Amino acid sequence: MSSAEITIECNPDDVDDSFAAAIADLPVNRVSMGVQTFSDERLCFLRRRHNAGQIAVAVERLRRNGIGNISIDLIYGFPKETLKEWHADIAKALGLQVEHISAYALQYEEATPLGRMLQQGLVKEVDEELSRQMYYDLKDCLFEAGYEHYEISNFARPGFRSRHNSGYWNQTPYLGFGAAAHSYDGHKRQWNVADIQQYMKGMEWGTPFVESEVLDDDTRYNELVMTALRTCEGLPLSALHGNTRDYCLRQARPFVEGQLLKIADDHMRLTREGLFVSDMVISDLMKV
């Protein structure tokens, strides 16, 4: 158990002295914190409870209580956000000296407050070219600071990749415990009932409420493409055989010619340009 990565997720405003002290008494060795931005105005826009000033304080408290592996989440592409403002966020993130940084473009999901604001014309998405430049600048700044870009949205200092998430991207079998938790053994996916009361009754009766599906060859191929291409290692072509390998290479040819994909060392990888349009590239390689 001593070698296990045990992560707790929190927000900066969660990390008061009692929270930090409680972590010190638990076998937690990694904290993932939802920072999002160092701008109070943009935090207010996201309706977050914390303010920018609480971020560095939270990191210092965690360090003081023995947490040597901290990850923070950032968001870029806010309405009217400038490249200069994004650079300021990156600089402040680097100033925290955390081991891991995840960064995502702002998403406007339907049936959410942000989605409704976009539909009502109250906000406007950032220009695609600006969003692309923000992503490239993030990559370059973090690379210069010693972080490896090991997955589309994730950057880590050497030795600090997220082992939990890497398991998903590398098709590693896993067990899920608790209501709504998922498990995977390489061939079958299983998930527990989401209702906590039903889950508890099933455990008491010795007959857990679960659902499952056996993955067919096409589904396993699609999941391999979807996860492996997200990583810096890329898709191992040795894992594909016969018609499936031929299909993948045929679908990939236009992207290789367009320099969105590259093939080397029997691996297929997204290029720098391909990373930004990864969803489009990956979906075209999948079987429907």
Secondary structure, DSSP 8 states (H G I E B T S, - for coil): -TT---EEEE-GGG--HHHHHHHHTTT--EEEEEEE-S-HHHHHHTT-S--THHHHHHHHHHHHTT---EEEEEEE--TT--HHHHHHHHHHHHHTT-SEEEEEE----TTSHHHHHHHTTSS----HHHHHHHHHHHHHHHHHTT-EEEETTEEE-TT---HHHHHHHTT--B---STT-EEE-SSEEEEE-S-HHHHHHHHHHT---EEEEE--HHHHHHHHHHHHTTBSS-EEGGG--HHHHHHHHHHHHHHHHTTSEEEETTEEEE-HHHHHTHHHHHHHHS--
